[in-house]
Amino acid sequence: MNPELIVMLTHHDRTVTDALEVFENARGAKAVHWGFKEVGIPLEEMKELTGKMKAAGKKTYLEIVAYTEEECLAGARMGVECQIGTVMGTLYFPSIARLLKENGIRYMPFVGQLEGRPTVLKGTIDETIAQGLFVKSQDGVDGIDLLGYRFDGDAVTLNKRFVEAMGDFPVCIAGSINDYSRLDEVKACRPDSFTIGGAFFEEQFGRGKTFGEQIDIVIDYLNR
């Protein structure tokens, strides 16, 4: 199976201010999985956006870029209020895993040594894999959000080795997938899913193409 595309209505690690309009214009595209970040639009708009996605038969994701337990919990509570399908991101904390499990929400935390926003992934490949194996073993964790192309080392090797080490456990490669060579690399390492957001807003998959047209171009490319 090819990895699933998660379309992110985000640019520079923030939800775009016109996310509702972008989604309405592109909802007919082939993507089933759609998400956004915890900053950029008010909570009430997040809830409205989630509802519209669900009404269109989409699976929903909220990705939280935060590093302290307090900030991560605040983002997770937004996911609960939105009745989101999956919370991605946050560093792993048992409190978040418990909260999301109690509310029937899937949890895919980040792993590795993370800094800044947009996020940079530091540390070594072995350290990142070791943390991934630890997080995988924890109750209430349903997958891992790997910022592979934000790695300040050999991203291709990290992605390949990490996915292999996790076995059948879901891994999403998120962030900075912005050209066809990276699509080829993602397809080759066979994660469960991957995200694209900013590259669609920058028309990296078709100059002059609409947001929805670019989504279909990417999905068709993967299915060739």
C-alpha positions, 0 to 999 in steps of 0.5 A: 500500500502507498502511504496516505496523504494528509492534507494540511491547511497550514503554512509555516506551521500555522493554520492559514487564516482562510482555511475554511474557504480553502477546504470548501474549494478543495473538498472534492479532491481525492484526499480523505485525510485533512488537518490543521495546526493549533494556531492560526485561527480561533477555536470556534473556527477550528470546530467549524472546520472539523465539522465541515471536514467530517460532513464531507466524509474526511478523517480529521487531524490536529497537529500541535507544535508545542514542547512543554506539558502545559502547552501540549495539554492545552492543544490536546484539549482543543482537539477534544473540543473539536472532536478531532479524529487524531491529535498529532504532535506534542512531545509525548506525555502520559497525561495527554495519552490519557486525555485523548484515550478517554475521549476516543481520539488517536494520538501520534506524538512527535519524537526526537530532539525538537526546537523552534517553530517551524520545528527543527529535528536534532540529535542522532538517528539512533537516539530518535529511533530509541525514543520512537521505540519507547513511545511506541510501547506506551499506552494510548499511543496510536502512531508516531509523527516524525519530522523527517525532513526537518532533520539536520542530518541525513533525512532519507536515512532517518526516515528509512531506518525509523520506519523499518524499526517501527515495523507495522506501527503507524508512522507519519512523515510530516513537514517539508515534503515539497517536490517529486524527489521527496515523494519518491523517497517517501513512497520508497520508505513506506510510512503509513502516511505523510503530510503536505501543507505549505508546498500546496500553498506555494504551488510546488506541485503545479504552477497555476494549479488550484489547491485541489488540483495539486492534491490530485496530482500528488495522489495520482503520482503516488498511484502510478 
